[in-house]
Amino acid sequence: MNLYKKAAIAGVYEHPTRWAPDKSAFQIHAESARGALEDAGLKISDVDGYFTSGVSGMAPILMAEHLNINPKFLDSTSIGGSSFDAHVHHACAAVAAGLCEVALITYGSTASSRGMSIGTGLRLGSEPPEQFESPYGPTTVGAYAMVAHRHMHQYGTTSEQLAEIAVTMRRHASANPQAKYRDTITVEDVLESRIISAPLHLLDCCIISDGGGAVVLTTPERAKDLKKPPVWVLGAGESCVHTGMGAQDITDIAARRSGETAFAQAGIAHSDIDMCMIYDSFTITVLTTLENLGFCEKGEGGEFVLNGRIGLGGELPINPEGGGLSNNHPGMRGIFLVIEATKQLRGECGNRQVEETRLALVHGTGGWLGVRHSGVTLILGSE
């Protein structure tokens, strides 16, 4: 289904907390839902479609009870950090098909205050595909480090080039009063931070925080009469990569196929994009995503991110709010990409606003690059 302008984002809300030991994940979900509905000028009673992930296997039902809603359409898609970007895609399809009229997507997590060291512990999976990796004690950061090693070997990418991504994200975070880390850093700071899994240093890795957010989508007709100007979904694509596909270059990621689909639906070129929100679980995630989306050729990502190109005022600003490397990362970050892109398209971001933003690309990554992962690409546009 081509989703070009079949649904609009009507409201968004990013929960301000980065540390909430006094709250439950359910509370953060609910407070975020209230914020996004207020942003849209809608009521909880208007919601007839609900999308969420991460609370439990029955997340939508449990959260629907907590929110006291009785939606006629539910979605609990769980594909890692890109889950909520997939929810935007699916909500658009549901709205276009008449399955619901007001779709609410929520997320909430207390990963930091519960002391979760996301991605650093051994993953000893018991599902059949994971049994081929479990004996070797893999970690999330180890998988991404493997991709970074391969990229360096294959293309000559350097730790300094990866560090430039972390430095840029921190510079952006310094302009965001809600960001967890706002003190600027240098390339040298990144390279001198301790190795977590070679070649990735501490500052090459996303932070861990509490947090949450919500997004509201609705029909084109209803969106035009609401509180905020609509942000249109112009194109969307999903894909995955896994070891069952056979021998592969681990620097080829799901973004290649999801991006092609999204650009084709939107009917635009890469040069039309004004800014990007790209999942930055690690610096290598950003670099390989840019290549696979087609903003530069394979092997050119290291040079592409230099000389201010991905910073505010550059040719392709990325993650103006600081991203997962500096702003927040409660475990599944995809929803925040949509929230910031929407605010940018509405011109609401103050001193981190990307000038004349009319088209924004969002790309979420879930799972492990180099092993099995998902990719979801959205192209959003303002009026």
BAKOLKE-325442 format. One record per residue (C-alpha): x, y, z. Coordinates in steps of 0.02 Angstrom, whole numbers, padded with zeros to 5 digits, always signed. Layout:
XYZ
...
END
This chain:
+00000+00000+00000
+00067+00171-00048
+00043+00277+00108
+00078+00447+00031
-00023+00571+00136
-00145+00435+00190
-00120+00485+00373
-00044+00628+00472
+00050+00645+00634
-00061+00759+00739
+00027+00759+00908
+00191+00711+00989
+00266+00715+01162
+00437+00671+01231
+00437+00637+01418
+00563+00753+01501
+00629+00626+01625
+00798+00543+01607
+00796+00472+01785
+00631+00423+01865
+00652+00302+02012
+00485+00366+02079
+00388+00313+01923
+00340+00152+01838
+00354+00122+01652
+00163+00123+01648
+00160+00298+01722
+00281+00362+01590
+00173+00283+01454
+00018+00368+01525
+00098+00538+01551
+00168+00532+01375
-00003+00486+01304
-00081+00634+01394
+00053+00750+01325
+00035+00694+01144
-00155+00704+01148
-00146+00879+01221
-00022+00926+01085
-00148+00868+00955
-00299+00944+01040
-00381+00773+01060
-00451+00675+01208
-00413+00500+01268
-00592+00454+01221
-00550+00493+01039
-00422+00352+01031
-00483+00198+00938
-00315+00124+00886
-00172+00083+01005
+00008+00031+00971
+00145-00009+01095
+00286-00128+01137
+00409-00168+01275
+00299-00184+01430
+00262-00370+01410
+00197-00494+01283
+00021-00426+01309
+00077-00245+01310
-00068-00166+01214
-00201-00249+01323
-00115-00207+01487
-00083-00028+01433
-00260-00009+01363
-00326-00056+01534
-00205+00063+01619
-00259+00205+01503
-00442+00153+01516
-00468+00143+01329
-00556+00011+01224
-00477+00024+01050
-00544-00072+00902
-00369-00096+00830
-00212-00155+00923
-00031-00181+00872
+00112-00248+00980
+00245-00265+00844
+00413-00295+00930
+00566-00285+00817
+00688-00200+00935
+00726-00015+00939
+00636+00017+00775
+00471-00052+00841
+00391+00119+00863
+00441+00175+00689
+00355+00018+00626
+00204+00068+00730
+00196+00233+00636
+00200+00136+00473
+00066+00015+00532
-00042+00153+00606
-00041+00243+00438
-00098+00084+00352
-00234+00055+00483
-00297+00234+00466
-00294+00224+00276
-00391+00060+00281
-00522+00132+00398
-00476+00014+00541
-00458+00161+00660
-00467+00350+00652
-00356+00408+00796
-00202+00300+00826
-00102+00320+00987
+00077+00253+01002
+00161+00256+01173
+00325+00203+01253
+00392+00209+01429
+00547+00137+01514
+00641+00149+01678
+00795+00060+01614
+00919+00177+01700
+00838+00187+01872
+00818-00003+01871
+01004-00022+01837
+00992-00107+01668
+01160-00111+01578
+01080-00128+01407
+01185-00218+01278
+01335-00262+01387
+01279-00427+01464
+01292-00598+01384
+01142-00645+01279
+01109-00829+01301
+00958-00852+01190
+00862-01015+01186
+00770-00992+01022
+00833-01104+00880
+00925-00969+00779
+01012-00902+00934
+01083-01072+00980
+01218-01048+00849
+01282-00891+00938
+01245-00922+01122
+01392-01039+01156
+01510-00898+01110
+01439-00772+01234
+01389-00629+01118
+01338-00456+01176
+01247-00318+01084
+01398-00203+01088
+01507-00348+01031
+01401-00373+00876
+01411-00189+00828
+01598-00189+00864
+01614-00333+00741
+01531-00226+00607
+01647-00080+00648
+01800-00195+00635
+01742-00257+00466
+01707-00082+00401
+01879-00025+00456
+01962-00175+00373
+01861-00164+00212
+01859+00025+00186
+01993+00102+00296
+01868+00187+00411
+01952+00258+00567
+01907+00278+00750
+01928+00465+00727
+01790+00466+00595
+01673+00369+00709
+01716+00487+00851
+01661+00635+00746
+01484+00567+00752
+01486+00561+00943
+01558+00736+00952
+01423+00805+00837
+01282+00722+00936
+01351+00795+01098
+01362+00968+01019
+01179+00954+00971
+01133+00894+01145
+01215+01048+01220
+01072+01149+01142
+00938+01033+01213
+00894+01073+01395
+00818+00900+01418
+00971+00802+01358
+01054+00690+01486
+01230+00742+01436
+01263+00920+01377
+01448+00951+01410
+01539+00959+01243
+01670+00828+01201
+01811+00815+01075
+01873+00677+00961
+02016+00652+01083
+01892+00629+01225
+01805+00491+01129
+01969+00403+01087
+02030+00417+01266
+01869+00346+01340
+01884+00164+01389
+01861+00025+01263
+01695-00065+01286
+01715-00186+01140
+01857-00147+01021
+01858-00038+00921
+01709+00046+01006
+01747+00162+01152
+01628+00212+01291
+01582+00373+01200
+01546+00275+01040
+01403+00191+01133
+01229+00255+01171
+01189+00313+01346
+01062+00228+01460
+00918+00331+01528
+00738+00323+01583
+00612+00402+01467
+00462+00385+01355
+00356+00469+01225
+00198+00461+01123
+00137+00496+00946
-00041+00523+00883
-00092+00494+00702
-00258+00524+00620
-00348+00544+00454
-00305+00685+00333
-00479+00758+00355
-00472+00763+00544
-00290+00820+00550
-00326+00982+00459
-00445+01041+00596
-00334+01003+00746
-00223+01108+00859
-00058+01087+00766
-00018+01084+00580
-00013+00905+00516
+00150+00816+00477
+00121+00697+00334
+00188+00521+00314
+00247+00521+00133
+00335+00353+00125
+00377+00204+00233
+00477+00043+00216
+00523-00103+00328
+00651-00242+00311
+00759-00362+00409
+00925-00451+00392
+00969-00616+00475
+01098-00754+00468
+00975-00872+00383
+01001-00770+00225
+01171-00853+00206
+01344-00778+00183
+01335-00590+00177
+01433-00431+00197
+01390-00379+00375
+01404-00196+00326
+01251-00220+00214
+01104-00182+00326
+00914-00179+00319
+00913+00009+00285
+00957-00025+00103
+00790-00107+00064
+00679-00008+00184
+00754+00154+00119
+00724+00109-00064
+00541+00074-00024
+00516+00236+00073
+00598+00346-00058
+00498+00264-00197
+00333+00293-00106
+00375+00474-00067
+00434+00508-00244
+00583+00613-00190
+00772+00610-00206
+00904+00605-00069
+00948+00786-00108
+00771+00838-00059
+00793+00782+00122
+00824+00928+00241
+00872+00829+00397
+00879+00652+00465
+00839+00564+00626
+00946+00407+00625
+00953+00277+00762
+01122+00299+00846
+01141+00152+00962
+01326+00162+00918
+01427+00277+00805
+01448+00135+00679
+01258+00122+00667
+01247+00299+00598
+01388+00275+00475
+01324+00112+00400
+01145+00178+00396
+01196+00332+00296
+01284+00220+00170
+01144+00094+00154
+01010+00227+00138
+01109+00294-00010
+01168+00462+00055
+01344+00408+00008
+01426+00256-00070
+01481+00105+00030
+01648+00143+00111
+01626+00332+00100
+01533+00353+00265
+01690+00396+00361
+01726+00545+00250
+01542+00592+00236
+01522+00629+00422
+01671+00747+00430
+01685+00937+00411
+01518+00979+00491
+01411+00896+00358
+01297+00808+00486
+01294+00952+00610
+01172+01096+00628
+01204+01213+00482
+01280+01070+00382
+01221+00988+00222
+01127+00848+00311
+01095+00882+00497
+01069+00722+00596
+00986+00704+00766
+00978+00889+00815
+00919+00844+00992
+01074+00743+01032
+01018+00567+00987
+01044+00409+01087
+01227+00452+01108
+01190+00604+01216
+01005+00646+01236
+00915+00488+01292
+00908+00301+01261
+00787+00205+01373
+00816+00044+01277
+00705+00062+01122
+00732+00233+01045
+00634+00235+00883
+00489+00340+00947
+00602+00486+00987
+00659+00495+00807
+00480+00525+00751
+00448+00651+00891
+00598+00760+00851
+00570+00751+00662
+00390+00807+00690
+00444+00954+00798
+00575+01003+00671
+00447+01000+00531
+00332+01110+00635
+00475+01231+00672
+00465+01209+00861
+00645+01171+00908
+00716+01341+00955
+00905+01355+00947
+00923+01178+00877
+00798+01209+00737
+00856+01156+00564
+00811+01302+00451
+00678+01279+00317
+00642+01098+00360
+00508+01028+00244
+00562+00847+00223
+00635+00736+00357
+00695+00557+00352
+00678+00442+00503
+00768+00276+00512
+00756+00155+00657
+00866+00002+00684
+00819-00140+00800
+00921-00291+00854
+01102-00327+00813
+01193-00267+00659
+01302-00408+00598
+01184-00543+00663
+00997-00508+00644
+00911-00340+00643
+00764-00239+00579
+00760-00076+00485
+00614+00046+00466
+00625+00204+00360
+00495+00343+00363
+00491+00501+00259
+00392+00642+00338
+00340+00807+00264
+00263+00971+00323
+00123+01065+00239
END
